[in-house]
Amino acid sequence: MSEKSILFWNVDTQEDFIDPDGKLYVPGAESIRAYLHKITELAKRKKIRVVNTCDYHQINALEISDNPDYITKFPPHCMAGSAGADFISETEPESPLIFDWDTELAIIAEMDNPVRYRNIVIRKNAFDVFEGNHYTDPILQMLNPDKVFVYGVTTNICVDNAVVGLTERGIKVYVVKDAIKELPNLSLPFEKWSEKGVKMIPFSDLENYL
């Protein structure tokens, strides 16, 4: 296992977002699949821990609507138990410890300790993983990273929430800029990220920052 100071953060790389036939396909998302695969392989080779977040919705989720505005409300996607909620093959977590959002919060130290796992899956029912799963903060506190490398979809919603949430918790955040993709018609968060000290790097430079 790598030093605990380094963590990869894989945001919502799920079939419904990345497959062109997905329920909430992000236009052009298939173009980042090769980079997602490279990041996954790098993590495996370097034994770097990966937190994998994913939407895992029930039909009453606040963001799910039959009349979506594609800003705060979206059509049903990544529904719990559906194939669309699965990670794409390029990022499929290997032997993960899974934390569901709808289970009662327990003392993690008394559970299977996440420090023992290289892949952790955090299922969420909201854009923001810190709001969408009550395990996220305790897991992060236990892992105690100094640097987190973020990638996935979508740049202007769930990736943005993850990046902002991590910086607000005093963590240095790097975004792999050729491994993210945005939804159209929503503003991009790059200026905000820069103000928060987030550094955007290409995959080709990633190993230099480990």
C-alpha positions as CSV (number, residue, x, y, z in Angstrom):
1,M,0.0,0.0,0.0
2,S,1.2,3.5,-0.8
3,E,1.9,6.1,1.8
4,K,-1.4,7.3,3.3
5,S,-0.6,10.9,2.2
6,I,-1.7,10.1,-1.4
7,L,-5.2,9.3,-2.5
8,F,-6.9,9.0,-5.8
9,W,-10.5,10.1,-6.0
10,N,-12.6,8.6,-8.8
11,V,-15.8,10.5,-9.3
12,D,-18.9,8.7,-10.8
13,T,-17.3,6.9,-13.7
14,Q,-20.5,5.0,-14.3
15,E,-22.1,3.5,-17.3
16,D,-25.1,5.9,-17.3
17,F,-22.7,8.8,-17.6
18,I,-20.0,7.5,-19.9
19,D,-21.7,5.0,-22.2
20,P,-23.4,6.9,-25.1
21,D,-26.5,4.7,-24.4
22,G,-26.5,5.7,-20.7
23,K,-29.4,7.3,-19.0
24,L,-27.6,10.6,-18.5
25,Y,-24.8,10.4,-21.0
26,V,-22.2,13.2,-20.7
27,P,-21.4,14.2,-24.3
28,G,-17.9,13.2,-25.2
29,A,-17.3,11.3,-22.0
30,E,-16.1,8.2,-23.9
31,S,-13.0,10.3,-24.9
32,I,-11.6,10.1,-21.4
33,R,-11.9,6.3,-21.1
34,A,-8.3,5.7,-22.1
35,Y,-7.0,8.1,-19.4
36,L,-9.3,6.6,-16.8
37,H,-7.8,3.2,-17.6
38,K,-4.3,4.6,-17.3
39,I,-5.1,6.1,-13.9
40,T,-6.6,2.9,-12.7
41,E,-3.5,0.9,-13.8
42,L,-1.2,3.4,-12.3
43,A,-3.0,3.2,-8.9
44,K,-2.7,-0.6,-9.1
45,R,0.9,-0.6,-10.0
46,K,1.9,1.9,-7.4
47,K,-0.5,0.4,-4.8
48,I,-2.3,3.8,-4.4
49,R,-5.6,3.8,-2.5
50,V,-8.6,4.9,-4.5
51,V,-11.9,6.3,-3.2
52,N,-14.5,5.6,-5.8
53,T,-17.7,7.6,-5.5
54,C,-20.9,6.7,-7.4
55,D,-24.5,7.8,-7.7
56,Y,-26.7,5.1,-6.3
57,H,-30.2,6.6,-6.4
58,Q,-33.6,5.7,-5.2
59,I,-36.5,7.1,-7.1
60,N,-37.3,9.7,-4.4
61,A,-33.8,11.2,-4.6
62,L,-34.0,15.0,-4.7
63,E,-32.2,15.3,-8.0
64,I,-34.4,12.8,-9.8
65,S,-37.3,14.3,-11.7
66,D,-39.7,13.4,-14.6
67,N,-39.5,17.0,-15.5
68,P,-35.7,17.7,-15.3
69,D,-34.2,21.1,-15.8
70,Y,-30.7,19.6,-16.3
71,I,-29.3,22.0,-13.7
72,T,-30.5,20.7,-10.3
73,K,-33.0,18.1,-11.5
74,F,-32.2,15.2,-13.9
75,P,-34.0,12.2,-15.3
76,P,-33.6,8.8,-13.5
77,H,-30.0,7.6,-13.7
78,C,-27.7,5.4,-11.8
79,M,-30.6,3.8,-10.0
80,A,-29.6,1.4,-7.2
81,G,-29.1,-2.1,-8.5
82,S,-29.2,-1.1,-12.2
83,A,-26.5,-1.8,-14.8
84,G,-26.3,1.9,-15.4
85,A,-25.0,2.4,-11.8
86,D,-22.0,0.1,-12.5
87,F,-18.5,1.5,-12.9
88,I,-17.2,1.3,-16.4
89,S,-14.6,-1.5,-17.0
90,E,-11.7,1.0,-17.1
91,T,-12.3,2.0,-13.4
92,E,-14.0,-1.1,-11.9
93,P,-12.7,-1.1,-8.3
94,E,-10.8,-4.3,-7.4
95,S,-12.1,-6.0,-4.2
96,P,-13.6,-2.8,-2.7
97,L,-15.0,-2.0,0.7
98,I,-18.4,-0.6,-0.1
99,F,-20.2,2.1,2.0
100,D,-23.9,2.5,1.2
101,W,-25.5,5.9,1.9
102,D,-28.7,4.4,3.3
103,T,-27.2,2.4,6.2
104,E,-27.1,3.6,9.7
105,L,-23.8,5.3,10.6
106,A,-21.6,3.1,12.7
107,I,-18.2,3.6,14.2
108,I,-16.0,2.8,11.3
109,A,-13.1,1.6,13.5
110,E,-15.4,-1.2,14.7
111,M,-16.1,-2.2,11.1
112,D,-13.8,-3.5,8.4
113,N,-11.2,-0.8,8.6
114,P,-11.0,1.2,5.3
115,V,-7.2,1.7,5.9
116,R,-6.8,-2.0,5.1
117,Y,-8.4,-1.7,1.6
118,R,-6.9,-0.2,-1.5
119,N,-10.3,0.4,-3.1
120,I,-13.2,2.0,-1.2
121,V,-16.6,2.6,-2.8
122,I,-18.8,5.4,-1.5
123,R,-22.3,5.3,-2.8
124,K,-24.2,8.6,-2.7
125,N,-27.7,9.9,-3.2
126,A,-26.8,13.5,-3.8
127,F,-24.4,15.5,-6.0
128,D,-22.1,16.2,-3.1
129,V,-20.5,13.0,-1.7
130,F,-20.1,14.7,1.7
131,E,-23.8,15.3,1.8
132,G,-24.8,12.2,0.0
133,N,-23.2,9.7,2.3
134,H,-22.6,10.2,6.0
135,Y,-19.6,7.9,5.9
136,T,-17.5,10.2,3.7
137,D,-16.1,12.5,6.4
138,P,-15.2,9.7,8.8
139,I,-13.6,7.7,6.0
140,L,-11.6,10.7,4.9
141,Q,-10.5,11.5,8.5
142,M,-9.3,7.9,8.9
143,L,-7.4,7.9,5.7
144,N,-6.0,11.3,6.5
145,P,-4.5,12.2,3.1
146,D,-2.3,15.2,2.4
147,K,-2.8,15.1,-1.4
148,V,-5.8,13.9,-3.4
149,F,-5.9,13.5,-7.2
150,V,-9.4,13.8,-8.6
151,Y,-10.8,12.7,-11.9
152,G,-14.2,11.5,-13.4
153,V,-17.5,13.1,-14.3
154,T,-19.1,15.6,-14.3
155,T,-16.7,18.5,-14.1
156,N,-19.3,21.1,-13.3
157,I,-21.4,19.1,-10.8
158,C,-20.1,16.1,-8.9
159,V,-16.4,16.6,-9.6
160,D,-16.8,20.2,-8.5
161,N,-18.5,19.2,-5.3
162,A,-15.8,16.7,-4.5
163,V,-13.0,19.2,-5.3
164,V,-14.5,22.0,-3.2
165,G,-15.4,19.6,-0.3
166,L,-11.8,18.3,-0.2
167,T,-10.2,21.7,-0.3
168,E,-12.6,22.9,2.5
169,R,-11.2,20.1,4.6
170,G,-7.6,21.4,4.2
171,I,-6.4,18.9,1.6
172,K,-4.3,19.8,-1.4
173,V,-6.2,18.8,-4.5
174,Y,-5.0,18.0,-8.0
175,V,-7.4,17.5,-10.9
176,V,-6.3,15.3,-13.8
177,K,-7.5,17.6,-16.5
178,D,-7.6,15.1,-19.4
179,A,-9.6,12.7,-17.2
180,I,-12.7,14.9,-16.5
181,K,-15.7,15.8,-18.7
182,E,-18.4,18.4,-18.2
183,L,-22.1,18.6,-18.9
184,P,-23.1,21.2,-21.5
185,N,-24.9,24.4,-20.6
186,L,-23.5,24.7,-17.1
187,S,-20.6,27.0,-16.1
188,L,-17.2,25.5,-15.5
189,P,-15.6,25.8,-12.1
190,F,-11.9,26.3,-13.1
191,E,-11.6,29.8,-11.9
192,K,-13.1,28.9,-8.5
193,W,-10.8,25.9,-8.3
194,S,-7.7,28.1,-9.0
195,E,-8.8,30.5,-6.2
196,K,-8.9,27.6,-3.8
197,G,-5.4,26.5,-4.8
198,V,-6.4,23.5,-6.9
199,K,-3.8,22.5,-9.4
200,M,-4.9,21.1,-12.8
201,I,-2.4,18.6,-14.3
202,P,-2.3,16.4,-17.4
203,F,-2.1,12.7,-16.9
204,S,1.4,12.8,-18.4
205,D,2.6,14.7,-15.3
206,L,0.7,12.8,-12.7
207,E,3.6,10.5,-11.5
208,N,5.7,13.6,-11.0
209,Y,3.3,14.8,-8.2
210,L,3.1,11.5,-6.3
